[in-house]
Amino acid sequence: MNPLETSKNLNATRPNQNEIVRATEAGLPAISELAGVIWRACYPGIITMEQIDYMLARMYSLDILRDEIRSQGIRYDQLLVDGKLAGFASYGPTSEPGVMKLHKLYLLPEMQGRGLGSRLLQQVEGEVRTGGARRLILSVNKRNTKAITAYKRNGLVIVESVVTDIGNGFVMDDYIMAKDWSA
Ligand SMILES: CC(C)(COP(=O)(O)OP(=O)(O)OC[C@H]1O[C@@H](n2cnc3c(N)ncnc32)[C@H](O)[C@@H]1OP(=O)(O)O)[C@@H](O)C(=O)NCCC(=O)NCCS
């Protein structure tokens, strides 16, 4: 299926034109750069700047992103607003059949609060449901109330609380959220 065809029917904002396009490896440097901008704007107050830099290096280096696409079955969907990269979502399989994980969902600060995060999320949900998944899960920092609200608005519920040691003295203090649907 051509993602451009899919997204044509989903435009949610006016007067901006937005579309969702699957990223190829050529798009990964721009995603990595955008992630740095968004993380440094959104996460101060939730985690320290040191942890932001540490996690960006672990999650957004080009080698990591390439490996996700090449070897882990992870997809990156780019949100383009008036042709410019404004956000992205990534998602992929888990060890449990039928369960897909939303790994990343990020919008530039000026693009938040317009329903665009929901649009990306709905696109992801449509893709994984078409692929036969029965459940979508994600982890979100417990202090990230804006994201938790957006996820709840889209039918996800908190199912677990987890603290994960990620090394260097840092932890991720997260909720696991999930959405189930019947096949
Ligand atoms: C979390 C995030 C992806 C949510 O995206 P979002 O677009 O801001 O959230 P939604 O899609 O739920 O948008 C809803 C908001 O847009 C408004 N809106 C405007 N037009 C809308 C439309 N057509 N449809 C739905 N909502 C619309 C709603 O009123 C609501 O505003 P409010 O938050 O002031 O109540 C985004 O805020 C983000 O990138 N945050 C920083 C990074 C982050 O924390 N990512 C998640 C990591 S786990």
The ligand as an ORCA input file, in Angstrom:
! r2SCAN-3c Opt
* xyz 0 1
  C       2.404     13.662     22.806
  C       2.115     14.296     21.456
  C       2.596     13.398     20.324
  C       0.580     14.463     21.328
  O       0.290     15.104     20.120
  P      -0.727     16.333     20.077
  O      -0.993     16.622     18.658
  O      -0.165     17.424     20.921
  O      -1.997     15.726     20.820
  P      -3.425     15.384     20.253
  O      -3.369     14.779     18.912
  O      -4.108     14.608     21.321
  O      -3.999     16.808     20.087
  C      -5.001     17.225     20.915
  C      -4.954     18.693     21.114
  O      -5.099     19.336     19.835
  C      -6.336     20.067     19.809
  N      -6.886     19.862     18.463
  C      -6.956     20.821     17.540
  N      -7.483     20.334     16.426
  C      -7.734     19.015     16.637
  C      -8.267     17.974     15.835
  N      -8.637     18.173     14.573
  N      -8.387     16.741     16.383
  C      -8.016     16.514     17.662
  N      -7.502     17.470     18.460
  C      -7.351     18.714     17.949
  C      -7.158     19.495     20.941
  O      -8.049     20.448     21.424
  C      -6.110     19.160     21.953
  O      -5.674     20.321     22.636
  P      -5.273     20.260     24.183
  O      -4.077     19.332     24.283
  O      -4.942     21.679     24.505
  O      -6.467     19.722     24.898
  C       2.788     15.678     21.314
  O       2.252     16.560     22.262
  C       4.303     15.632     21.457
  O       5.012     15.419     20.477
  N       4.798     15.878     22.697
  C       6.216     15.940     22.966
  C       6.902     14.615     22.767
  C       6.325     13.523     23.592
  O       6.107     13.678     24.779
  N       6.064     12.396     22.926
  C       5.516     11.214     23.558
  C       6.602     10.386     24.118
  S       5.985      8.907     24.883
*
